[in-house]
Amino acid sequence: MAPVLDQASPPQGLWAATGLAARPAEAARSDISTEVAIIGGGFCGLSAALHLAERGIEATVLEAEAAGWGASGRNGGQVIAGLKLDPREMVAKFGREQGQALHRFGAATADLVFSIVERFQIRCEAHRDGWIQAARSEPVLAAIQARAADLAHQGEAVELIGAEQIADLTGTRFFAGGMLDRRSGTVQPLSYARGLAAGAVATGARLVHGCRVTGLAREGGRWRLETSGPKANGPTVRARHVLIATNAYLGDLYPVLKTAMIVVESIQIATEPLSAALDRAVLPSRLPVSDLMDLGVYFRRDDAGRFVIGGSGSLTGRTSPALFTALARSAGVLYPALRPEHFTSRWGGKLTLTPDHLPRLVSPEPGLHVAYGCNGRGVALMTMMGKLAAARIAGDVSDDLPIATLPPARYPLHTLRLPVMMAVRRVRRLRRTFARG
């Protein structure tokens, strides 16, 4: 039987139904002059506004929809410390000093999220009990073991877990082992985004909803931003600095960046709160889990006891119901008692990948800054990228941090990205078919 999925739900799916109420939005009715204009009201843009306001710098967030509308309000809510590269890889790539600085930057990302949650008392189901990176196949497990050893050598709170321990924590014997990262955790992502927005406004930033930026031009030493609203042209915004913090939702605003990133989709489905019997059997520890190599999924429970699982979506932007059905089948591989009809909501969103799996903060023109490249770790990483962008705009120098000094990423043969990615996906699906046994 196919999943019974609510196709009329909002784009944030479950998170919109269970999230913190959004604060009343300001609508721009006249032209705006500001020190810093921030395009995009997601984790990065809101964090940048908050940290600029803390420094006494006037910041205005221009959001086409509402805070958290895009990937920030649609993701899995896993707050994962660190970057996709291991410490030894970063040292090999950038040298000891810069590699270690980049590791410290990534290691502190989850700290920043949970400190903001605590400071502003954001009710976002925040838990910091850990995150499991799981593996079934021996090659993937060996890579995770090497990563855990590398992180432990840096003094990070990670530990290896074997087959019995991971079975106890997850409630499934699908995995051969993995890594438990005690630095990490979960939030309800849309609630966190809305709480971050409220915190930024309370600190002195301005947040304007329903204000889509349609054009950028340099004019008299400042930037002029043309905007549109829901029904008509919006205000003209003038600013000394502009931060583009849209990530995958850039559109055609700054076309030169299109070849700097790959936009992919991630989808999720969720059950209603599980019965007592299923509650004891399905992820009893409530720790979030990622298995992006063997089964290709990530999953968690929410505070009401729902089971939420996500994975890769469409590569073309045209989401097929079959992808959600396949995701429900993957849940059944892990937990045979979970049937497709248990899943009652579905949603998805876009994220950006870079060729080296590292984020970027670039300034392609005077006063113009762009932060992008969450690479699937948006909650923690984009919150920290917003802080880094605020520091750059304020005049701080980050010469020891490679992501703030590297040029924009460039995907080679960008026009061939779709057929190449489709071929890679087919290979991975074949491997996962064998992995399921």
LOKE-923791 format. One record per atom (N, C-alpha, C, O, CB): x negated, y, z. Coordinates in steps of 0.05 Angstrom, whole numbers, plus 5000, padded with zeros to 4 digits. Glycine has a CB too. Layout:
<sites>
XYZ ...
</sites>
This chain:
<sites>
498349765000 500050005000 498250255000 496250265014 501950005024 499050454984 497450704983 497950865008 500050835021 498250864958 496051045015 496451215038 498851395035 499451495013 493951375043 500251445056 502451635056 501251905064 500851965087 504751555076 500652065043 499152315048 500852555041 502252565021 496552315031 500652755058 502152995055 500753175034 498653295040 502453145082 501853195010 500653344989 501353644991 500253804975 501453234962 503153715008 503953995011 502554135034 503254365040 506954015014 500654005046 499354125069 497554355060 496854375037 497653915084 496854545078 495054765071 492254655064 491654425069 494754965094 490554825051 487954725042 486154625064 484354465058 486554935026 486654705089 485054615111 486154365124 485154265144 484754835132 488354255113 489454005122 490053995151 491354175162 487653785115 489053785165 489553745193 488653985209 489954055229 488053495202 486454105202 485354325219 487254565220 487354695240 482654405208 488654615198 490654835199 492954765217 494054945230 491554895170 493754515217 496054425233 495354435263 497154465279 496954155225 492854395271 492154365299 490354595309 489554585332 490754105303 489754785292 487754985299 488655215316 491055255320 486655095274 486755355326 487055605341 488555805324 487955825300 484355715351 490455945335 491956145319 489956355309 488156445323 494156275336 490456445284 488756645272 489556925284 491856975289 489056655241 487557085288 488157355298 489357525276 488857465252 485557495309 491057725283 492257895262 490058015245 488058115255 493958115275 490458015219 488458105200 488858395193 491058495192 488457935175 486558525188 486658805178 486758785147 485358635135 484158965187 488458955136 488558975107 487559245099 488359455110 491558935096 485659255080 484459505072 486459665055 487459565034 481859465057 486959915063 488860085048 487460325036 488760485021 491060175066 484960365041 483460585030 480560505026 479760295035 483660835048 479060665011 476260605006 474660575032 475360705052 475060814988 472560425031 470960355055 468060435050 466960375029 471160055062 466960565070 464060615070 462960485095 463860525117 463360925070 460860315091 459760165113 456760125110 455760145087 461159885116 455360065131 452460015129 451959755115 450259735097 451260015157 453459545123 453159275111 455859165103 457659155119 451759085131 456059095078 458458955068 457858655065 455858585052 459459075041 459458495078 458958205078 461258075062 463558105069 458858085107 460457935041 462457805024 462857515032 460957355029 461657824994 465057445044 465657175053 465957155083 464157225098 463456995044 468357065092 468957045120 468756755130 470556665144 471657155126 466656615123 466056355134 464056375156 463456585166 465056165112 462956145164 461056135186 458756335182 457956475201 459955855190 457556335158 455256505153 455956795155 454656945169 454056435126 457956885140 458757165140 459657265168 458857485176 460857215120 461157105182 462157185208 459857195228 459757375245 464256995218 458057005227 455657005244 453957245239 452957375258 454056745241 453557315213 451957545206 453257795218 451857975228 451657565176 455957825215 457358055225 457058075255 456558295266 460258045218 457257855269 457057845298 454257945306 453958115324 457557565309 452157835294 449457895302 448558185293 446958305307 447457695290 449758285271 449258555264 450558745284 449358945293 450358615236 453058685292 454458855311 453058855338 452959065351 457358745315 451858625346 450358625371 447958815370 447158925390 449258335376 446958865346 444659055343 445659345339 443959525335 442958965319 448259385339 449259645334 449359735305 449559975299 447659845350 449359545287 449359595258 452259545248 453359335252 447359415243 453259745234 456059735224 456259515202 454759525183 456860005212 458059325206 458359105187 461359065181 462959065200 457158845199 461959025156 464658975147 464758715131 463358695111 465759215130 466358535140 466758275126 469058305107 471258375115 467158045146 468658245081 470758255061 471357965053 469757825041 469858415036 473757875061 474557595056 476957595037 478957725042 475257465084 476757435016 478857424996 481457305007 483657384998 477957264972 481257125026 483656995036 483857055066 485057265073 483456685032 482856885083 482856925112 480356785124 479256615111 485456825125 479556865147 477156755160 477456445161 479356335170 476756865188 475356315151 475256025151 476855885129 477255645130 476255925177 477756045109 479455925088 477955715072 479155525063 480556145071 475455765066 473955585049 472755345063 474055225080 471755735035 470255275057 468955045068 468855045098 468954845111 466255005056 468555285110 468355315139 470755195154 470455095176 467855595147 473055215142 475455115154 476354845144 478554755152 477655305151 474754715127 475654465115 473754235120 474354005114 475954505085 471454285132 469354075135 469953885158 472053905170 466554205139 468153705162 468553495183 468153585211 468753435230 466853265177 467153825215 466753925242 464453795257 464253815282 469253895258 462653675243 460253555256 458153775259 457253895239 459153315239 457353825283 455354025289 452653885291 451953785313 455954195315 451153865270 448753705268 446253885270 445854065253 448653535242 444653835290 442153985292 440153895271 440153665263 440953945321 438454085262 436354015244 437054055215 439454115208 435453735248 435054025198 435454045169 435253765156 434753565170 433254225156 435853745130 435753485117 432953375115 432553135114 436953515089 430953555115 428153465115 427153405143 427853545162 426353675101 425553195146 424353125172 421953315177 420853435158 423452835173 421153345202 418853515209 416353455192 415053645182 418153495238 415653205189 413253135174 413453225145 411453305133 412552835176 415853205133 416253295106 415953595103 414753695084 419053215096 416953745123 416654035122 413754125125 412954315112 418454165143 412353985143 409454055146 407953985120 406254145112 408253895170 408553755108 407253685083 407753885061 406053935044 408053405075 410253995061 411054175039 410054455043 409254585024 414054175038 409954555068 409354835074 406854885091 406155115095 411654965087 405654675100 403354705119 404354695147 406754725153 401954975113 402454665166 403254615194 404754855206 406854815218 400854565211 403755095203 405055325216 407855375206 409755395222 403355575212 408155395179 410855445168 412655205171 415055235176 410555525139 411554965168 413154725172 414254705200 416654625203 411554475165 412654755220 413554745247 415654965253 417554925267 411154775267 415155205241 417155425245 419855345233 421855405245 416055685232 419755215210 422255135197 423654915214 426054915216 421755035169 422054735225 423254525242 424654655267 426854585274 421154325251 423254845279 424454975303 426955125296 428955125311 422355175315 426955245272 429355385263 431755195261 433955245271 428855515235 431254965247 433454765244 434254645270 436654595275 432554555225 432354585288 432954455313 434754635331 436154525348 430354385328 434554895327 436055085344 438855145334 440355285347 434555345347 439655035311 442255105299 444555025316 446455185320 442454985272 444554775326 446854695343 446854845369 449054905379 446554385349 444554915380 444455085405 446055335400 447555425418 441555145413 445655465377 446955725372 449955685371 451455845382 445955835345 450955485357 453855435356 455055405384 456955545390 454455185339 453955235400 455155185426 454855415445 456455455463 453954935438 452755575441 452455815458 454556025450 455556165468 449655935455 455156055425 457256235416 460056145426 461656305436 457356265385 460555885425 463055775435 463255835465 465455915474 463155465431 461155805480 461255855509 461556155514 463156235531 458655745522 460056315500 460056605505 462856725501 463756885517 458056745487 464156645479 466756755472 469156575481 471456625474 466956815443 468456355495 470556175505 472456095482 474856115484 472056305528 471255995460 472855925437 474055645442 472655455447 471055925411 476655625440 478055375444 478055215417 479955245401 480955425454 475955065413 475654925387 474854635390 473454525374 473555075370 475754515412 475154225417 472154165415 471353975403 476754055397 470554345427 467654315425 466754095444 467354085467 466354575432 465053915433 463853695448 460953665440 460353665416 465453425445 459253635459 456353605452 455353355466 453653365484 454753855461 456353125457 455552865468 453752715449 452652505457 458052705473 453352825425 451552685406 452752635379 455152695375 450552425418 451152535361 451952465334 450352225326 447952205331 451452705314 451652035312 450351785304 449851795274 451751835258 452151545311 447351755266 446751705238 446451405235 444551285246 444151865229 448251275221 448450985220 447450865194 447351005174 451350905225 446750615195 445750475171 446550185172 446750055194 442650495169 447050075149 447649785147 445249645133 444449425142 450149735130 444149765112 442049625098 439349675111 438949875124 441949725068 437549495107 434849515119 433249755109 431949885125 433349265114 433249815083 431750055074 432750315087 431150485095 431950075044 435350345089 436450595101 435750595131 435050805141 439450615097 436050365144 435350355172 432450425177 431750555197 436150085184 430650325160 427850375163 427350675161 425650785175 426150225142 428650815142 428351105139 429351255164 428051445172 429851205114 431551155175 432551285199 430751245223 430351425239 435351175206 429551005225 427650955246 425151135244 424251225265 426750655246 424251175220 421951355216 422751645224 421151785236 420951345187 425151725217 426151995224 426252025254 425452225265 428852045211 427451825267 427651845297 424951865310 424552015329 429151595307 422951705300 420351725312 419051995307 417752105325 418551505299 419552115284 418452375277 419652585296 418252755307 418952445248 422352575299 423652775316 422952735345 422552935360 426752755313 422752495354 421952445382 419152545388 418652645409 422152135389 417452525368 414652625371 414752935374 412953045387 412952555346 416753065364 417053355367 418453425393 418953655398 418553465343 419153225409 420553275434 423553305432 424753395451 419453515446 424653225410 427553245406 429053015420 427952795422 428253255376 431453065429 433052875444 434452675425 436852695421 435153015462 432952495413 434052285396 433052015405 430951995418 433252345366 434651815398 433851535406 434951345386 437051385373 434851465434 433551125382 434450915365 436550735379 436350695403 432050735355 438450645364 440450455375 440550215356 440550245332 443250595378 440749985368 440849735354 443649645347 445549795352 439449515369 443849405336 446449305327 448549285349 450849355345 446149035314 447749185373 449749155394 450649425405 453049465410 448548985417 448749605409 449449865420 451250025401 453150155409 447050025427 450550015375 452150175356 454850045353 456850195348 450750185329 455149785356 457749665355 459449745379 461849795376 457449355355 458149765402 459649855426 460550145423 462850215431 457849835451 458950315412 459550595409 461650645387 463350815390 457050755403 461450495365 463150555342 465650375341 467650445329 461550525317 465450145353 467749955351 467649785326 469649655320 470250105353 465549795311 465349635286 462649505285 460649605295 465749805261 462549265273 460049125270 458949155242 457248995232 460348825276 459849355228 458949405201 455949485200 454549425181 460649615188 455049625221 452449755220 450249575234 450849435253 452450025234 447849595223 445649445235 444149615256 442649505272 443649365213 444649875257 443350045276 443450335267 444850405248 440449955281 441950505281 441850785273 440450955293 438850855309 444750885269 441051215292 439851415309 442051565324 443951645311 437951605294 441651595350 443451765366 442052025372 440052035386 444351615392 443152245362 442052505365 443652655386 445952745381 442052665337 442552685410 443952805432 444153115430 445553235446 442552735458 442853235411 442953525407 445553615394 446253855395 440653625391 446953435382 449153495363 451853435375 452053345398 448753335338 453953485360 456653445370 458753515350 458353485326 457153605395 461153605359 463353665341 464853915351 464753995374 465253435340 466154045332 468154255337 470554205319 470354065299 466954535333 472754325325 474954355306 474154595288 474154815298 477854395320 473454545263 471954755248 473555005243 472455225244 471054635222 476154975237 477755215231 478055385257 478055625256 480455145219 478455245279 478655385304 476055535311 476055755321 479355195327 473855405306 471255535310 470955775293 469955985302 468955335305 471655755267 471455985249 473156215258 472356445258 472255895220 475656145266 477356365276 476356485302 476656725306 480256255280 475256325319 474156425344 471656595339 471256795352 473456205363 470056515319 467756665311 468556935300 467257145305 466056515291 470756935285 471757185274 472657375296 472057615296 474057135255 474057265316 474957425338 472657535354 472657765363 476857265357 470557375357 468157465372 466757685357 465757875369 466257225376 466557655330 465257865315 466758135317 465458345320 465057785285 469358125315 470958365317 470758485345 470558735348 473958315310 470758315365 470558415393 467858545398 467658725415 470958185413 465858455383 463158575386 462758835371 460858985376 461058365377 464658885352 464459135338 464559115308 464459325294 462059285346 464558875296 464758845267 467558895258 469458885273 463758565259 467758935232 470358975219 470958735200 469158655186 470559245204 473358635201 474058405184 476558475168 478658535179 474558145201 476258475142 478458545124 479258295108 477658185093 477658775105 481758205111 482757975097 484158055071 484858295067 484857825115 484457865053 485857925028 484358125010 485658274996 488558015033 481758125012 480158324997 478058174981 475858114991 478858535017 478658114956 476857964939 474858144924 475758334910 478457784919 472358104927 470358264913 470158164884 469657924879 467558244927 470658344865 470658274837 468258394821 467858304798 473158374824 466858574833 464558694819 462558814838 463258924859 465458894799 459958814830 457758924845 456159104827 455559024804 456058704858 455459344836 453759514820 452059694839 453059774860 455459684801 449559734831 447859914846 448360194836 448360254812 444859834841 448760384855 449560654848 448460844869 449260854892 452660674847 446561014861 445561224878 444261114904 444661234925 447661404885 442760904902 441460794925 443160634944 442260544964 440261014941 445760594936 447560434952 448960234933 448560254908 449660604967 450460054944 451959864928 454959944927 456060024948 451659574940 456059914904 458959964901 460259694895 459459554876 459560164878 462259624911 463659374908 466559434900 467959574914 463659204934 467359324877 470159344868 471659094879 470558874879 470359354837 474059134888 475658924900 478458914889 479459094876 475758954931 479758684894 482558664888 484058544912 482858394928 482958484863 486558604914 488158504936 490258304924 490058234901 489658724950 492058214941 494058014932 495758104909 496557944892 495757934955 496358374907 498158464887 497058684869 498258744848 500658574900 494758804876 493759024861 490759054865 489558904881 495159284868 489559254852 486759314857 486359394886 488059524898 485759534839 484159304898 483559374926 481859614928 481359754908 482259134939 480859674952 479159904956 476459874943 475559654938 478959964986 475160094938 472360094931 470760104957 471360264975 471660344912 468659934958 467059924982 464260014975 463059924955 467059634994 463160184991 460360274987 458660205012 459560245035 460260574982 456360085007 454659995029 451760015022 451060004998 455459695036 450060045042 447160045038 446159765033 444359725017 445760175061 447259575047 446559295044 448959125038 451259185047 445059185070 448558915022 450658725016 449658445022 447358385013 451658754986 451158285036 450458005040 452657835026 454957855033 450257935070 451757675007 453657484995 453457225011 451357095012 452857434964 455657155024 455756925041 458056735033 459556635050 455957005071 458356695007 460556534997 459956244993 461656074992 461556654971 457356184992 456455904986 457855804961 457555924940 457055725010 459255574963 460355444939 462655604927 463455544904 461355174947 463655814940 465955964930 465056224917 466456424918 467956024953 462656224906 461556464893 463056544869 463356784864 458656404886 464056354853 465356424828 463456554809 461156474806 467756604833 464456764795 462856914775 461757174786 460857344771 464456964750 461757204813 460957464825 458057534818 457557764812 461357454854 456257344820 453457394815 452357164799 451156974810 451757444842 452857164772 452356924756 449556804757 449256564753 452956984728 447556974762 444756864762 444456654783 442656484780 442757094767 446056644803 445756444824 446956174817 446555984831 447056554850 448456164795 449855914789 447855684784 448455454790 451555954765 445555744773 443555534768 441855474793 440055304792 441855614745 442455614815 440855574839 442155374858 441055294878 440555844855 444555274850 445955094868 447654904852 448454964829 447655244889 448254684864 450254494854 452654504872 452354474897 449054204850 454954534861 457454544877 458754264875 459254164853 459454764867 459254144898 460553884899 462953904918 463254094934 458553664908 464553694917 466953684934 466653474955 465553254950 469453644917 467653534979 467953325000 470853315008 472153525010 466153395025 471853075012 474753035018 474952895045 473152755054 476152874996 477252925058 477852795083 480752695085 482452805071 477152975107 481152495101 483852405107 483952355138 481952315150 484652145091 486352375149 486652345178 489252195184 491252205170 486652615191 489152055206 491451915217 492952095236 492052315242 490651645231 495251995245 496552105269 495052005293 493351825290 499652035270 495552115317 494152005341 494551695342 496751595339 495252135367 492351555347 492451265346 493851145370 493951265392 489651155345 495050915366 496250765388 494150685409 491750705404 497750515378 495050595432 493250515453 491350295444 488950295450 494750425478 492450105429 490749875420 488649975400 486349895402 492549665408 489450135381 487550245362 485650435374 483250445366 489050375339 486550585394 484750775408 482350635421 480150745420 486350915430 482750395431 480550245444 478750115423 476450055429 481750035462 479750075398 478249925378 476850105358 474750035348 480049745363 477850345353 476850515332 475250745344 476350925357 479250625315 472650735341 470850935350 471351015379 471951245385 470951195332 471150815398 471950865426 470151075439 471151205458 471750615441 467751115430 465951315443 466751605436 465851795449 463151265436 468251635414 468951895403 466552045392 466752285386 470352065424 464251915389 461952045377 462252065347 463151865334 459351895385 461552285334 461652305305 459552125293 457352085304 461352595296 460152015269 458351835255 458051915226 460052005214 459451545257 455651895216 455151935187 453751695176 451851595187 453452195182 454851585154 453551375139 453851455109 455451345095 454751095144 452151645101 452351745074 450851585053 451051645029 451452035074 449251395062 447751235043 448950965037 449050885013 444951205054 449750815057 450850545052 453750555044 454450475022 450450375077 455450655062 458350665056 459150925044 461150945030 459950605081 457651135049 458151395037 460351555051 461951695038 458851365009 460551525078 462751665092 461651795118 459451725127 464951465099 463251965129 462752075156 465452075171 467552105158 461552375155 465452035197 468052005210 467752085239 465652105251 469051715208 470152135252 470252235279 473152195290 474852095275 469452535280 473552265315 476152285326 476652575335 474652715341 476552085351 479152665336 479652925347 480752895376 481052675385 481653085329 481253115389 482053105417 484752975421 485252865443 482153385429 486452965401 489052835403 488852535397 490852395400 491052965385 486452445389 486152155383 486452085354 486451845348 488052005399 486652275337 486752215308 484052115298 481952195309 487752455292 484151945278 481651855265 481452015239 483352015223 481651545259 479152135235 478652305211 476252195197 474152155209 478252605219 476452145171 474252035155 473952195129 475952265117 474651735149 471452245121 470952405097 468852275080 467352095088 470152685104 468752365055 466752265036 466652435011 467852655011 467351975028 465352344991 464952504966 467652524951 469152334949 462852374948 468152764941 470452814925 469852814895 467952684887 471753074933 471352964881 471052984852 468553134844 467753324858 473553104839 467253064822 465053214812 465953424791 464353594783 463053024799 468453404783 469453584762 471253804772 471953984758 470853424741 471953794798 473853984809 476753904807 478454034818 473454254796 477253684793 480053584790 480253334808 479553114800 480653514760 481253374832 481353164852 483452954844 485753024838 481953274880 482652704845 484452484838 485552354864 483952314883 483052274820 488152294865 489152144888 487651884893 487551794916 492152094884 486451774872 485051524876 482651554894 481851364908 484051414849 481451794895 479251834913 480051824943 478551714959 477952104908 482351924949 483351904976 484051614983 483651525006 485852084980 485151474964 485851194968 483351034973 483250854991 487351074944 481151084958 478650954962 477451014990 476250835002 476651034940 477851254999 476951335025 478351175047 477151095067 477251635030 480951145044 482550985063 481550695063 481550565084 485550995056 480850585039 479750315038 477150295053 476550095066 479450225009 475450505051 472950505066 473450495096 472050355110 471250745058 475450635105 476150625133 476950345141 476350255163 478450825139 478350205122 479149925128 476749735129 476849535143 481049835107 474649795114 472249635116 471049655144 470149455155 470149725094 471049895155 469949935182 471849825203 470949695222 469450225187 474349875199 476349805220 478749675205 480649815197 477350055236 478749405203 480849265188 483649325199 485649305184 480348975189 483849395224 486549455235 487649725225 490049775227 486449465266 485949895214 486850145202 487750095173 486150015156 484550365202 490250135168 491350085141 491850355127 492150555140 493949925143 491950345101 492350595086 494750765096 494651005096 492750535057 496950625104 499250775112 498950925138 500551095145 501650585115 496750875153 496251025177 495351315171 495551485188 494050875193 494351355147 493251625140 495551805129 496851735109 490951595119 495952025142 498252195136 497552475126 499352625119 499952215160 494952545126 494252805115 491652785100 489952615105 494053015138 491252965081 488852965065 488153255057 489953425055 489252795040 485653305052 484753565044 481853545034 480653335036 484953775067 480853755023 478153755013 477054045010 478554235012 477953614986 474554065005 473254325001 470654294987 469654074982 472854465028 469454524979 466954524964 464554594981 464854755000 467254714940 462254484974 459754554988 457554564967 457854474945 459154345010 455354684976 453054724958 450754544965 450154494989 452155014957 449354444944 446854304948 444654454933 445154584913 447154014936 442254434944 439954544931 438054314924 438154104936 438454754949 436254354905 434554134896 432754024917 432053784916 432954214873 431854184936 430054094957 431454054984 430154005004 427754284960 434054074984 435754025008 435254245029 435954195053 435153755019 434154465022 433654685041 435454925034 435954975011 430654775040 436455065055 437955305049 436155525040 433655505040 439455395075 437355745031 435855975022 437056235033 439456265035 435755984991 435256425038 436056705043 434356865024 431956895028 435656795073 435556975003 434057114982 435157394980 437457454986 434256964955 433357574970 434157854965 433357924936 431258034932 432658044986 435057854917 434357884889 434158174879 432858234859 436357744872 435458354894 435358634887 435258794913 435958694934 437858724870 434259054912 434159214936 436859234950 438859314938 433159494930 436959154975 439359174991 441358954986 443558954998 440659434986 440758764968 442558544963 441358284973 439158214966 443158524932 442858144990 441857895003 443857674998 446357724998 441457945034 442857434995 444557204990 443656975008 441256905008 444557114960 445556855023 444956615039 446656385028 449056415024 445556665070 445356165022 446855945011 445255675015 442955675023 447355984981 446655455009 445455195010 445855045036 443954975050 442555225006 448355005044 448854865069 448054565068 447454445089 451854885077 448154445044 447254165040 448653975059 447453775068 444254145044 451154035065 452753845082 452453885112 453553725127 452053575075 451054095120 450754145149 451654425156 450354575171 447854105157 453954505145 454654785145 455354895172 454755135177 456954815128 456554745190 457454865215 455154995230 455155225237 458854655233 453154835236 450854935251 448955105233 448155315242 449254705263 448355005210 446355135193 447255415184 445755605184 445654965169 449855435175 450755695165 451155895187 450956135183 453355655149 451755805211 451855985234 449056105238 448856345243 452855845259 447055935237 444256035241 443356205217 441956395221 442355795244 444256135193 443456295169 444656575171 443456765162 444456155143 447056595183 448156865187 446557025206 446157265201 450956835197 445556905227 443757045246 441257125232 440257355236 443156865270 440056955215 437657015201 438057245182 436357425179 436556765186 440357245168 440957455149 441257725163 440257935154 443457395133 442557725187 442757965202 440058075210 439558315210 444457915227 438257895218 435557985226 434058105202 432658305205 433957745237 434357985178 433058105155 434158375148 432658565143 433357915130 436758405149 437958665143 437158875163 436759105157 441058635143 436758795188 435858975209 432959045207 431959225221 436458855236 431458905189 428658975185 426658785197 424258835195 428159245196 427558575209 425758375220 424258225198 425458185176 427258175239 421858155203 420258005183 420157715191 419857645214 417358125182 420557545171 420657255175 418657115158 419256915145 423457135171 416157215157 414157095139 413456805146 412556665129 411657265140 413956725171 413356455179 415556255172 415256015177 412656445208 417756355161 420056185156 420456155126 421356345113 422656295169 419755925114 419655905085 422355955072 422356075050 418855625078 424555885084 427155925070 427756225067 429556295051 429355795086 426356395082 426856685079 424756815061 424857055056 426756815106 422856655050 420856765032 420756625006 419456724987 418156755046 422056395003 422056254978 423856394957 425756534965 423155964982 423256374932 425056484911 427556314910 427756094922 423656494883 429656414895 432056254893 431455974882 429755944864 434056394874 432855774892 432555504881 433355504852 435055664844 434155304898 432255324837 433155294809 433355004802 431354854805 431155434789 435754914794 436054644786 435054614757 436054754739 439054554788 433154434753 432254384725 434554264709 436054104719 429754204724 434754344684 436854234666 439554254679 441054054680 436153944658 440254484689 442754524704 445154444688 447154344699 442954804713 445154474661 447454414645 447954114644 450154024637 447054524617 445953954651 446353664651 447053554678 447053304682 443753524641 447653734697 448053644724 450453444727 450253254742 448553884742 452553494712 454953324715 454453034706 454952854721 457253444700 453452994681 452952714673 450952574691 451252334696 452052694644 448852714700 446852594717 448152514744 447652294754 444452784722 449652694756 450952634781 452952414779 453152244797 452252884793 454352394757 456252174753 454851904751 455751704761 458052224728 452551904738 450951664735 449951574763 450051334769 448651694716 448951764778 447951704805 450251594822 449851404837 446751954819 452551714820 454851614836 455551334829 456151174846 457251794832 455551264803 456150994795 454250794807 455050574816 456150964764 451650864807 449650684819 450150654849 449950434859 446750794814 450750874862 451250854891 453750694897 453850554917 451451134903 455750724881 458250564885 457650264883 458650104898 460450644866 456050194863 455249914860 453749814885 454349594895 453549864835 451949974894 450349894918 452249874942 451849694959 448150104924 454150054945 455950034968 457849804966 458649694987 457550294970 458549724942 460249484938 458749244950 459949074964 460949434909 456149214944 454648994955 454249024985 454148824999 451948974941 453949274994 453549325023 455949235040 455549155063 452849615028 458249255028 460649185043 460948885048 462348795066 463149295029 459548735031 459548455035 462148315026 462448075028 459048385064 
</sites>
